[in-house]
Amino acid sequence: MEIWLDGASYGFAQIEPHPADRVLLMAGDAIPEWTDSPLFACEDGRILDSSTKPVGIHVDISDSEGQNAARAMVGMVQWIVITTGDWQMIPLENIVAAAQKSGTKVVARIDDSQSIRGAAFALETGVDALLIPPNQPVMWADAQAIAAERLAVKSLGEESAFDEAHESPIVEVEVIAVEDGGTGDRVCVDLTSKLDVGEGLLVGSSANALTLVHGETLESEFVPSRPFRINAGAVHAYVLLSDTTTKYLCELEAGDKVAISNSKGELRDAIVGRLKIETRPFLLIRFRHSDSGIIGQTFLQQAETVRLVVPNGKCLSVTSINNGDTLLARMGTTARHIGQNVLSSVEER
């Protein structure tokens, strides 16, 4: 993590040399003799290097419009310099999450010592640089100490390649418990297209352990099929979207694109037409993936028409599931922040 000197916001007159990795000046300012790493801030928000090449952008994310503008620049510039408002951590975390693996680095403008640690360890990985005002020896000492602490912590990026290899294909998991799940709000997801037999949504209480919930495509003696519907589970559950991010089931809206999976883990897109949320009794199904040791669970309506996909593409009603049965699930090891994969650790139970 770098430490930058904020000469642009505070002016450069009377500033003594600082141990800064880079110095941010206003465009047109003279470069001080004691730095060879100047950057220049323009009135329009652009950040230029000493050759006037654009290398970044400054964005105020004190409101949702600014946050969206910052997100739009991720992957397009080398640096995004962020200024926050009354809300500091949540907007900053959102940009840190969006920028991971994009090639864009995040710089947090710091106004007080209390903000340094939060920025440095936002979502564990933290920002790539702190922008510190001049002539604030306590802030500079705190920033240097926390930067050293960051170096002492093994980079999560070195421990994990952070790619789709961490989102395994469909695997077999073993049911370890079937329990009374009480009563709660159940979500049926109705699509604008039909499902084939063997297809469904990937849903679970943990984003790294999603079971394959079968669509209502099978005929029954007592109820007609609904080949566009998945009785997906409780409102709190995660569901995999077509871009491999997740949402809570209760957050889905008409027009959202969800990922439809078959027993081979092959995904296709489908569009949500509507949700049906009703109070229903639940079963709590717990399962374990033997290779990773991950234990997951999901709440599903206690009904014969609610089925989970098992090996060979067949499906099993939740009312018939027993300990030791084998289900299909999508397992992963990465954490998520607002549905996005992020380089941080998480334990969900």
C-alpha positions as CSV (number, residue, x, y, z in Angstrom):
1,M,0.0,0.0,0.0
2,E,1.4,3.4,-1.0
3,I,1.2,6.7,0.9
4,W,0.5,9.8,-1.2
5,L,0.9,13.4,-0.2
6,D,-2.2,15.5,-0.9
7,G,-0.7,18.7,-2.2
8,A,-3.6,19.4,-4.5
9,S,-6.3,19.8,-1.8
10,Y,-4.2,21.7,0.7
11,G,-1.8,23.7,-1.5
12,F,1.9,23.2,-1.8
13,A,3.3,26.4,-0.2
14,Q,5.4,25.9,2.9
15,I,5.3,22.1,2.7
16,E,8.4,20.3,4.0
17,P,9.6,17.0,2.4
18,H,7.4,14.0,3.3
19,P,8.2,10.3,3.0
20,A,5.5,10.0,0.2
21,D,5.5,7.4,-2.5
22,R,3.8,9.9,-4.8
23,V,2.8,13.6,-4.6
24,L,-0.5,14.8,-5.9
25,L,-0.3,18.4,-7.1
26,M,-2.7,20.7,-8.9
27,A,-2.1,21.0,-12.7
28,G,0.4,23.8,-13.3
29,D,2.1,23.5,-9.9
30,A,5.9,23.4,-9.8
31,I,7.4,20.0,-8.9
32,P,9.3,20.2,-5.6
33,E,12.9,19.1,-5.8
34,W,12.5,16.4,-3.2
35,T,10.0,14.2,-5.2
36,D,10.4,12.4,-8.5
37,S,6.9,10.9,-8.4
38,P,4.5,13.8,-9.1
39,L,0.9,13.4,-10.3
40,F,-1.3,16.3,-11.3
41,A,-5.0,16.9,-10.5
42,C,-7.1,18.7,-13.1
43,E,-10.2,20.7,-12.5
44,D,-12.3,18.2,-14.5
45,G,-11.2,15.3,-12.2
46,R,-8.5,13.8,-14.4
47,I,-5.2,12.8,-12.8
48,L,-2.1,13.2,-15.1
49,D,1.5,12.0,-14.8
50,S,4.5,14.3,-15.4
51,S,4.2,13.7,-19.2
52,T,0.5,14.9,-19.1
53,K,-0.7,11.3,-19.8
54,P,-4.0,10.6,-18.0
55,V,-3.5,7.9,-15.4
56,G,-6.5,8.3,-13.2
57,I,-9.6,10.1,-12.1
58,H,-10.8,11.8,-8.9
59,V,-14.4,10.9,-7.9
60,D,-16.5,12.1,-5.0
61,I,-18.6,9.2,-3.8
62,S,-20.6,11.0,-1.2
63,D,-23.8,10.0,-3.0
64,S,-25.0,7.1,-5.2
65,E,-24.4,9.1,-8.3
66,G,-20.8,9.5,-7.5
67,Q,-20.5,5.9,-6.5
68,N,-22.0,4.8,-9.9
69,A,-19.5,7.2,-11.7
70,A,-16.6,5.6,-9.9
71,R,-17.8,2.1,-10.7
72,A,-18.1,3.1,-14.4
73,M,-14.4,4.0,-14.4
74,V,-13.2,0.7,-12.9
75,G,-11.1,-1.1,-15.5
76,M,-10.7,2.1,-17.6
77,V,-8.1,4.0,-15.5
78,Q,-5.0,3.0,-13.5
79,W,-6.0,5.0,-10.4
80,I,-9.3,6.1,-8.9
81,V,-8.9,8.7,-6.1
82,I,-11.9,8.5,-3.9
83,T,-13.4,11.2,-1.6
84,T,-16.2,10.0,0.7
85,G,-18.9,11.9,2.5
86,D,-20.7,11.2,5.8
87,W,-20.8,7.6,4.9
88,Q,-17.2,6.4,4.5
89,M,-16.7,2.7,4.8
90,I,-19.7,1.2,2.9
91,P,-19.1,3.3,-0.3
92,L,-15.4,2.7,-0.1
93,E,-15.9,-1.0,0.3
94,N,-18.1,-1.0,-2.7
95,I,-15.4,0.5,-4.9
96,V,-12.7,-1.7,-3.4
97,A,-14.9,-4.8,-4.3
98,A,-15.6,-3.5,-7.8
99,A,-11.9,-2.8,-8.5
100,Q,-10.5,-6.1,-7.5
101,K,-8.9,-7.9,-10.5
102,S,-9.8,-5.0,-12.8
103,G,-6.4,-3.4,-13.1
104,T,-7.7,-0.3,-11.4
105,K,-6.2,0.8,-8.1
106,V,-8.1,2.7,-5.4
107,V,-6.7,5.7,-3.5
108,A,-8.6,6.8,-0.4
109,R,-8.4,10.5,0.5
110,I,-7.9,10.6,4.3
111,D,-8.9,13.5,6.6
112,D,-8.2,12.1,10.0
113,S,-6.2,9.3,11.7
114,Q,-9.4,7.4,12.6
115,S,-10.1,6.7,8.9
116,I,-6.7,5.2,8.1
117,R,-7.2,1.7,9.4
118,G,-10.7,1.4,7.9
119,A,-9.4,2.3,4.5
120,A,-6.3,0.2,4.7
121,F,-8.2,-2.9,5.6
122,A,-11.5,-2.4,3.8
123,L,-12.8,-5.9,2.9
124,E,-9.5,-7.1,4.4
125,T,-7.5,-6.3,1.3
126,G,-7.9,-2.5,1.7
127,V,-7.2,0.3,-0.7
128,D,-4.0,0.5,-2.8
129,A,-3.0,4.0,-1.5
130,L,-3.8,6.5,1.1
131,L,-3.9,10.2,0.2
132,I,-2.7,12.1,3.3
133,P,-2.7,15.9,3.9
134,P,0.7,17.6,4.4
135,N,2.2,18.8,7.7
136,Q,0.2,16.3,9.8
137,P,3.0,14.3,11.6
138,V,0.6,12.2,13.6
139,M,-1.4,11.1,10.6
140,W,1.8,10.4,8.7
141,A,3.1,8.3,11.5
142,D,-0.2,6.4,11.8
143,A,-0.3,5.8,8.0
144,Q,3.3,4.5,7.9
145,A,2.6,2.1,10.9
146,I,-0.5,0.7,9.3
147,A,1.2,0.4,5.9
148,A,3.9,-1.7,7.6
149,E,1.2,-3.8,9.2
150,R,-0.3,-4.4,5.8
151,L,3.1,-5.6,4.6
152,A,3.4,-8.0,7.5
153,V,0.1,-9.6,6.7
154,K,0.4,-12.1,3.9
155,S,-1.4,-10.9,0.9
156,L,-4.6,-12.7,0.3
157,G,-4.0,-12.3,-3.4
158,E,-0.9,-14.5,-3.0
159,E,-2.9,-17.2,-1.2
160,S,-5.6,-17.4,-3.9
161,A,-5.5,-17.1,-7.6
162,F,-9.0,-15.6,-7.3
163,D,-10.4,-17.0,-10.5
164,E,-13.2,-19.2,-11.6
165,A,-11.2,-22.2,-10.4
166,H,-12.4,-21.3,-6.9
167,E,-16.0,-21.7,-8.1
168,S,-16.0,-25.4,-8.7
169,P,-18.4,-27.1,-11.2
170,I,-21.3,-29.0,-9.9
171,V,-20.1,-31.5,-7.3
172,E,-21.7,-34.2,-5.1
173,V,-22.5,-33.4,-1.5
174,E,-23.8,-35.6,1.2
175,V,-26.9,-34.8,3.3
176,I,-26.0,-34.8,7.0
177,A,-29.2,-33.6,8.5
178,V,-32.9,-33.0,7.6
179,E,-34.6,-30.9,10.3
180,D,-37.8,-28.9,10.9
181,G,-37.1,-25.5,9.5
182,G,-40.1,-23.7,11.1
183,T,-42.3,-21.3,9.2
184,G,-41.0,-18.5,7.1
185,D,-41.4,-16.6,3.8
186,R,-40.8,-18.7,0.8
187,V,-39.9,-17.4,-2.7
188,C,-41.1,-18.9,-5.9
189,V,-39.2,-17.6,-8.9
190,D,-41.3,-17.5,-12.1
191,L,-39.3,-17.1,-15.3
192,T,-40.3,-15.8,-18.7
193,S,-39.1,-19.0,-20.3
194,K,-39.6,-22.7,-19.7
195,L,-37.2,-25.0,-17.9
196,D,-36.2,-28.4,-19.1
197,V,-36.3,-31.5,-16.9
198,G,-33.1,-31.6,-14.9
199,E,-32.7,-27.8,-14.7
200,G,-33.0,-25.4,-11.8
201,L,-31.6,-22.6,-9.8
202,L,-28.5,-22.6,-7.6
203,V,-29.7,-21.6,-4.2
204,G,-28.3,-21.7,-0.6
205,S,-27.9,-20.0,2.7
206,S,-24.2,-19.6,2.0
207,A,-22.9,-18.1,-1.2
208,N,-20.2,-20.8,-1.3
209,A,-22.6,-23.7,-1.0
210,L,-25.5,-23.6,-3.5
211,T,-27.8,-26.6,-4.0
212,L,-29.4,-27.2,-7.4
213,V,-33.2,-26.7,-6.8
214,H,-35.2,-28.3,-9.6
215,G,-37.9,-26.5,-11.5
216,E,-41.6,-27.5,-11.2
217,T,-41.3,-29.3,-14.6
218,L,-42.6,-32.8,-13.5
219,E,-46.2,-33.8,-13.8
220,S,-48.0,-34.9,-10.7
221,E,-51.2,-36.7,-9.9
222,F,-52.3,-33.8,-7.6
223,V,-51.0,-30.6,-9.2
224,P,-50.1,-29.5,-12.8
225,S,-46.6,-28.8,-13.7
226,R,-45.3,-25.2,-13.8
227,P,-42.3,-25.5,-16.1
228,F,-41.4,-21.8,-15.7
229,R,-41.3,-21.9,-11.8
230,I,-38.7,-22.8,-9.2
231,N,-39.8,-23.0,-5.6
232,A,-36.4,-21.7,-4.5
233,G,-36.5,-21.4,-0.8
234,A,-36.4,-18.7,2.0
235,V,-36.1,-15.0,1.4
236,H,-32.6,-14.9,3.0
237,A,-31.1,-17.4,0.6
238,Y,-28.5,-16.5,-2.1
239,V,-29.3,-17.3,-5.7
240,L,-26.7,-17.3,-8.5
241,L,-27.2,-14.7,-11.3
242,S,-26.2,-15.1,-14.9
243,D,-23.0,-13.0,-14.4
244,T,-22.1,-15.4,-11.5
245,T,-22.7,-12.8,-8.8
246,T,-25.4,-13.5,-6.3
247,K,-28.5,-11.8,-4.9
248,Y,-30.8,-12.6,-2.0
249,L,-34.0,-14.2,-3.3
250,C,-36.0,-11.4,-1.8
251,E,-33.9,-8.9,-3.8
252,L,-34.8,-10.4,-7.2
253,E,-36.9,-8.2,-9.5
254,A,-38.7,-8.7,-12.8
255,G,-36.1,-8.4,-15.5
256,D,-33.2,-9.8,-13.5
257,K,-31.1,-12.5,-15.3
258,V,-30.5,-15.6,-13.2
259,A,-28.3,-18.6,-14.0
260,I,-30.1,-21.8,-14.9
261,S,-28.0,-24.9,-14.3
262,N,-28.3,-28.5,-15.3
263,S,-26.7,-31.5,-13.5
264,K,-23.4,-31.0,-15.5
265,G,-23.0,-27.5,-14.2
266,E,-23.8,-26.0,-17.7
267,L,-25.3,-22.5,-17.2
268,R,-27.7,-20.5,-19.3
269,D,-29.5,-17.2,-18.8
270,A,-33.2,-16.8,-17.9
271,I,-35.2,-13.7,-17.1
272,V,-37.2,-13.3,-13.9
273,G,-40.9,-12.6,-14.7
274,R,-42.2,-12.3,-11.1
275,L,-41.8,-13.5,-7.6
276,K,-44.3,-15.2,-5.4
277,I,-43.6,-14.8,-1.7
278,E,-45.8,-16.6,0.8
279,T,-45.6,-18.0,4.3
280,R,-44.9,-21.7,4.3
281,P,-43.4,-24.4,6.4
282,F,-39.7,-25.2,5.8
283,L,-37.3,-28.1,6.0
284,L,-33.7,-27.3,6.9
285,I,-31.4,-29.5,4.8
286,R,-27.7,-29.6,5.9
287,F,-25.0,-31.1,3.6
288,R,-21.2,-31.6,3.4
289,H,-18.7,-31.5,0.6
290,S,-16.2,-34.1,1.5
291,D,-13.3,-32.8,-0.6
292,S,-13.4,-29.2,0.8
293,G,-15.0,-29.9,4.1
294,I,-17.5,-27.1,3.5
295,I,-20.8,-27.6,5.3
296,G,-23.8,-25.8,3.8
297,Q,-27.5,-25.6,4.4
298,T,-30.7,-24.5,2.7
299,F,-34.3,-23.9,3.8
300,L,-36.9,-25.3,1.3
301,Q,-40.6,-25.5,1.5
302,Q,-41.9,-28.7,3.0
303,A,-43.8,-29.9,-0.1
304,E,-43.6,-32.9,-2.4
305,T,-43.2,-30.7,-5.5
306,V,-40.0,-29.1,-4.2
307,R,-37.1,-31.2,-5.5
308,L,-33.3,-31.1,-5.5
309,V,-31.2,-32.4,-8.3
310,V,-29.1,-35.5,-7.6
311,P,-26.5,-37.3,-9.7
312,N,-27.4,-38.5,-13.2
313,G,-29.8,-35.5,-13.5
314,K,-32.5,-37.1,-11.5
315,C,-34.3,-35.2,-8.7
316,L,-35.5,-36.0,-5.2
317,S,-38.4,-34.5,-3.3
318,V,-37.3,-32.7,-0.2
319,T,-39.9,-34.6,1.7
320,S,-38.1,-37.9,0.8
321,I,-34.6,-36.8,1.5
322,N,-32.7,-38.6,4.2
323,N,-29.3,-38.5,5.9
324,G,-26.7,-40.0,3.5
325,D,-28.4,-39.0,0.3
326,T,-26.3,-37.4,-2.4
327,L,-27.2,-34.1,-3.9
328,L,-25.6,-31.8,-6.5
329,A,-24.3,-28.4,-5.5
330,R,-22.0,-25.6,-6.6
331,M,-19.2,-25.1,-4.1
332,G,-16.7,-22.2,-3.8
333,T,-14.2,-20.7,-1.5
334,T,-14.4,-16.9,-2.1
335,A,-16.2,-14.3,-0.1
336,R,-18.8,-12.0,-1.5
337,H,-19.6,-8.3,-1.0
338,I,-23.0,-7.2,-2.3
339,G,-23.0,-10.3,-4.5
340,Q,-19.5,-9.8,-5.9
341,N,-16.5,-12.1,-5.4
342,V,-13.9,-10.4,-3.2
343,L,-10.5,-11.2,-1.9
344,S,-11.4,-11.6,1.8
345,S,-12.1,-14.5,4.1
346,V,-15.6,-15.4,5.3
347,E,-17.2,-18.1,7.4
348,E,-20.9,-18.7,6.9
349,R,-22.9,-21.1,9.0
